Amino acid sequence: MTQFKKPHVVIVDDDEEVQNQISTFFEARSFKVSKFSDGETTLEAWVEDGNSWDVVVSDLHLPRMAGAEFTDNIHKLDPELPVIFIANPNSAETAAEMIGRGAYDFLVNPIYFPQLLISVERAMKLKTLKGDITSLREVVKTSTRSPNGIIGRSPNFLAALEIAKRVAPSNANILVTGESGTGKEVFARYIHRESPRAKGPFIAINCSAIPGALLESELFGHAKGSFTGAIEKKVGLFEEAQDGTLFLDEIGDLSPSLQAKLLRVLQEKKIRRVGENQHREINARIISATHKDLAVEIANDNFREDLFYRLSVIPLVIPPLRDRVEDIMPLAECFLKRFSLENGSPARYFSKDAVKYCLSNPWRGNVRELENAVERAVILSTKPEVCVGDFGPSLLEFISDSVSRVEKEASDEASETASGSGLNRGGGHKFDLVFDGHLPTLQDVTQKYIEFAVTFNGGAKDRTARDLGIDRKTLYKRLQV
């Protein structure tokens, strides 16, 4: 559980007895207290520790520095730091003038401690509120440095953004490609906002998250009673996106049958609900996205080439975060401010080592991983400075370690299996053929070698397919012979 810092009250008074009275009162209420005897010492101490101060409670008449001078100097260092003066009854008018100079409040001696506590708590709330407003303004300012709140200044990122801006006014289908977490949907929404369809709906669906039969119903809709469970008619997403944009994420995972139907929709601009004969005209712009290399998918007969050309009238490639290092810290700082506000965290800035960590991390999960890492660091941080230790191990490191552990176990198991059959993955193994007086055909040799490779890899078919340089579908077909 995150532990937040104690509220920090600074007491400035040359009377040691008064110092101790106020200090004892606040320490008994779980405040952190710092004590100083004059204004000059207080100002010097602020340079070292001022970021943790919440409220200053000061005597109006300080040695070598009047209240007005002290107020001006402390607010030069920290304009938002509340100062509460304690004045003698005959100095109340002067204390009131200090409020005009920026002091938060004043109390008259003798100190009524419940009133002092209320004044301190209110000052802290006001300071927090002002800080939140400042942070929120900075978040808005940061997020608007690039058009429509997209943060980025690296040349390759700005080049992709320029393409998006230029094609937005058109009706052309756009294929957005890039690694997972690079912000493909962010670009799709930006294109929608910059297009003449901005007043229409933006509908997004992840094609890999819904089974094929249900996905067809989601996209095209269905008639009442068209299948078990269809108790009423359903309007599909193509119709819901009328006069707007339909974003098809992970388009590379569409089944062959849905690929054929989508191709027809793109050609004819008409759809037919499941269980109906009536065709309905649609007017939705299609933006699709995938992290897969569709050229490879086409070569492996997993994706239709004609659909690819229909979808990618305008190809848009989003660079990975490791290729846009200039954008890492602006993004991280924006996330820091946002999550600090959302979680009530004291985290306000990154340490030098934390900045080095952010800039040197490969961020295989791209912007999404960076965002999650900063959120975790903000939640774990107990002070204004976010340190490297606050980031903790990344989720990808955890997954990588788990995968490595599983692969090692599988490798050990395969080695045991191989050693029992005369094979050893570490080396010194043979691929033997037994002749019965006739030379085997090339097909027989190929078949036996594939079976040998599967056994060699301990039954790991994906690894075997990679080792043999064939796709998984081909391997599975050969194993079924």
N, C-alpha and C positions, 0 to 999 in steps of 0.2 A: 504494500500500500504506500502511496506517495506521502511523504511527510513534508509539510510546508513550513517555511521558516517562521520563527516567532516575530511578532511585531516589534520593531526596534525604536525605542524612545531615547532621544538625546537630551540630557539635562545640562544646562549651562548656568552656573551660579557660583559666585565666589564664597558663599557661605556654606561650609562643609556640612553643617547640621541640616540646612534646607535640602542640600543634595541628597543626604542620606534618607531624609523623610520621604521625598518624592521617589527615590530609588526603591526603597523598601515597599512602598505602596504598589508600584508597577511590577516589581519582581514577584510579589505575592500573587499577581494576576497573570503570570506567565509571559510577561514582556521581557525582552532583552533591553538592558539599560546601559548607556554609555554616559560618563560624567566628565565635565570639563569646567574649569574655573574662570575662563575668559574667552572672548570672541576669537582672538588670534589663534589660540590653540585649537579651537573648534574648527576654524576654517582649514587649518593645516591637516587636521585629522580627516576632514571630509575628502580630501584628495586620495587618501588611502582606503577609506571605508564608506564613503558617502553613498554609494549605490544601494547600501542596505538600510539606510536611514529612512524611517517613515514619518516621524514628527520630531520637531525640536521644541522643548519647553525651556524658555530662557528668562532670566531676570532682566528687567528693562534697563537697569543701570549696571553695565558691565565695566570692569577695569579696562582702561585705555581704549575703549570702543563703545560709543553710545548705541542705543537700540536701533536708531535709524541707520547708522553705518553698518551695523551687524546685519540688519535685514537686507540692505542693498547688496552686500558682499555675498551673503549666503545664497541669494537668489540669482546672482551672476553665475554661481556654480550649479545651482539646481533650481530653476524657476518654479518647479512644482512642489518643492519641499515646504510643508506647512510649518509656520513658526507661531508658537503661542507664547505671549509675554505674560509675566507675572509682575504687577506693579503695586506700589504703595497707593493708598487712597488719594493722596495729594498729587499723584502722577497719573491718575486715570485719564485725564484729558490728553496727555502726551501719548499714553498707550493707545488711545483711540486713533490718534494721528498715524500710528504705526500700521493700522489696518489699511489706511489710505495708501501706504507705501508697499503693501503686499503681504503684511502679516495676516495670519488666519484669524486669531482671536486674542483676547487678553482677559486675565482674571485679576481681581484685586485681593491683596493680602488682608487678613489671613486666608490661606488657601483652604477652600472647601473642596476636599478631594473627590467626592462624587461628581461635582461639577467639572473638575479638571479631567476626570475619566471620560465624561460625556464629550467634552470638547476634543480630546485626543482621538476618540473613536470616530467622531464625525469628520475630523480632519483626515484621518486615514481613509475613510470611505470616499471622501472627495478626491484625495490623491489617487486612489485606485481607479475611480471613475474617469478622471482626467487622463490617466495612463492608458486606460482601455480605449478612450476616444482617440488619443494620439496614435495608438497601435492600429486601430481600425482605419484611421485616415491613411496611415502608411501602407497598410495592406491594399487599400483601394488605389493609392497612388502607385504602388508597385505593380499591381495587376493591370493598370491602365497604361503602363509604359509602352506596351505593344497593343495593337488594335484589338478591341473587344476582350481585353483581359488576358490575352495569351502572352505569357512571359517568355522572352527569348531575344537574344541579341547576336547570337553566333551567325556567321555568314550563311552556312548551309541551312540553318533553321529559317532565317529570314528569306532565303531563296524559296523554300517550300511555302512559306506564308505568302509570298508575293504571287506564286502560282495560284494558290487558293483564292486570293483576292481577285485575281484577273479572271478566273473561270466562274466565280460565284454568280455573276449576273446571267450566265448562260443556263440552258436546260440540259447540258451534256451530262451523261453518266460519268461518275468519277470513281476510280478505284484507288483507295488509300492503303498503302502498304507500309509496313514497318514492324519492328519487334514489339512484343507485348509490353504494354506500359509506356509507349512513346507518346500517346495522346492522339490516337487516330480518331476517336469519337469527338475529342475537343476540336479537331480540325473540321470534322463533319458539321458540328454545330456552328462553328464560325462561318463556314460556307453558306449554311442555311440562313444565318442572321444577315449576311451580306447580300443575299439574293432577293429577287422580287417576290419570292415565296415566304419571306420572313414572317408575314402575318399568318401564314398557314401553319399547320402542325408539324412538329419534328417528331417522328416515330422511330424508335430504335429497337432492334431485336438482335439477340445473339443467336446465330444459326446453330452453333455447336451445343447450346444449352438445352435444346428441345428436341425430343425424338422426332424422326422423320414424319411419321403419320400425323402427329400433333402439330408439327411445324407447318405442314400443308394447310391444315385448318386455320392456324394462326395467320398465315399470310393471305390466303384466299377466302377465308370464311367458309361457312357450311350452311346447308339448309336444315330445317327442323326434321329430325328423324332420319338423316342421311347415314348415320351409323349409331351404334349403341352408345347411349349417353348424350346424344345430341337432342336434348329435350326442347331446345328452342333454336331459332336461327342465330347465326353469328356473323357479324360484319368483319371481314378480314383487314389486315393492316394496310394492304394496298388501297383499300377504300377509305380507311381512317386517315391515311396520309394525303387524301385528296387536296390538291392545290398547295401541298407542302412537300416535305422531304421524307423519304423512307430510308433509314440507315440500316443496312444489312451487315452486321459485324460477323467476322469469321465466316465469310462466304465460301472459303475453301473447304468447309466441312459439309457443304450441301450434298445430299444423296444424288446419284445419277438421275433418278426420276424427277426430282425437284429442279435439278439443273435444266432439264429439258423444258419443264413448265415455265421456269423463270425466263428462259430464252424466248419462248413464245410470247410471254407478257411484254418483254422489251421490244419485240418486233411489232406486235399488234396493238399495244397499249390497251389491251382488254384482259379481263380476268373472268373466270367462271368459278363460282362457289362450289365446294364439294357437295355433290348430290343435286346439282341444278344443271339445266341445259342452257339457261340464259347467260349471255355474255354481257358484261358490264364494262363500260369505258372507264378508264382511270387516268388521272392527271397528277401523278406523283413523280418527283425527281428521285432517281435511285443513286444513292452513294453507298458503295460497298467497301469493306475493309477486310484485310487478312494479314496474319503474321507469316503465312506460308509463302513459299516461292512457287507461284502458280505455273511458271514455266516447267519446273520439275514435276509438278502434279500432272500437267498435261502430258509430259513425256512418259509418265507412269500410268497413263490412262485413268487418272483419278479426277480429272477436271476437263470439261469440254473446251476445246480451243475456240469454237465459234462464240460460246458464252463469254469467254475471257475478252475477246475483242469487243463484244457488245458492252461489257461492264467498264472496260478501261479505255473509253474514248479519251479521257484525261487521266493519265496515271499520276499519282501524287505520292512521293516517297518521303516518309518522316524519318529523319536521322536519329539514331540511338543517342542516348544522353552522353555516352563516353566520347562521341564525336562532336559534342557541343559543350565543351568544358566551361566556356564563358557563361553558360546559362545555369550552372549548378548552384552557385551561391545565391543569385537572385531568386531562384526557385526555393532554395532551402530557407532563406530569410523570410520569404512570403509565408511558407508553411509554418515557420517558427512563430511568427506573429499571430497567425490564425489559430493555431492549436493552443498557444498560451492563453488567448482570450477564451476559447471554448472550454478549457480545462482549469482555468483559474490558477495556472502555473506561474511561479516566479521567473521562469526562463525568459530571458530578454535578448541574449546575444550568444554567439559562438566563441569559444576560446580559440586561440591560434592553432592548437593541435586539432581541434574539432574541424576547423576550416581545412587544414591539411588532409584530414581523414576524408572529408567530403570530396575534395578535389582529386584525391588519389584513388578513391573507391571506383571499381569498374562499373558499378550500378547495372548489373546484368538484367535487373527488373525495371531499369529505366526510371522515368519520372514517378511511376507508381511506387517503386521500391524506395526512392528517395523520400517521397511523401510519408510513407509508412515509417521509415527510419526516423525522420524528424519528429513525427507524432510520438513515437516511442520515447525518444530522447527528452521531449518536452514533459511527458508524463512522469518520467523517472527522475528528472532534474529537481533538486531541492534548493537551488540558488539561481541568481540571475544569469550566471555563466553556464552555458551548456558545454560539458566536457566530453572527450572521446568515450569515456566509460559509460556515459548516459545512453549511448547508442546501443550498447549491448551487442550480442551476436545477431547478424542479420538472418531473416527467415530463409534466404537463399543459401546461406552458409549451413543453416540447420538442415535444409533439404539435401544439400550437397553431401554433408557428412552422413546423413541417413542413407542416401543412395550409395555412397562409397561403402558403407557398412554392409548393405544388402548385397552389392556386387561382390564384395570380398567373400561373404558367406556363400554366395552362388558359385564363385570361383573355386572355393575350397571344396564345396560339394561336387563340382564338376571334376576336380582333380582326383577326388576319391573314386568317382565313377570311372574316370578315364584310366586310373591306375589298375582298376579291376578288370579292364578290358584291353590292357596293353597300351593305353594311351597316357601321355603326360603332357599337359598344356605348356609346361615350362620348356619342353624340347625333348628330342630323342624319341619321336613317335613315327609310326609308319602308316602309310595307306597301302594296304595289301589287297590284291585281287586273287581269287582262287580260280584256276583254269580247270575246265573239265575236258580238255582236249580240243576245245574250239575257242577262237578269239572272241571276246565279248564285243558287242556293238558299241559305238560311241555313246549312244543313248544309255546303254546299261552302265558304262563307266561313269557317265555324268550323274546318273541316278545314285549309284553307290557312293560317289564322292560327296554328293549333297547330304546323303544319310550320314556319312563319316563326319562331315563338317558340323552337323547338328549335334552328334554325339560328342565331338571334340569340344563344342561350346556348352556342353552340359544341358542341352535342350533349349538354349536361349535362341529363339528364332530370329528376333530382331537383330541381334549381334551377328548371327550367321548370314543373314541377308546382306548386311553391310560388308562383312568379310568377303563374301562371294561377288559383291558388286551387282546384285540383282534386287528388285523390289520385293516386298513381303508377299504380295499376291502371287508372284511367280513361284516363290519358295513354297508357299502353301499348296499350290497346284501340283508341284513336283512331289511333294510329300504324300499327296493323296493318291498317287499313281499306284 
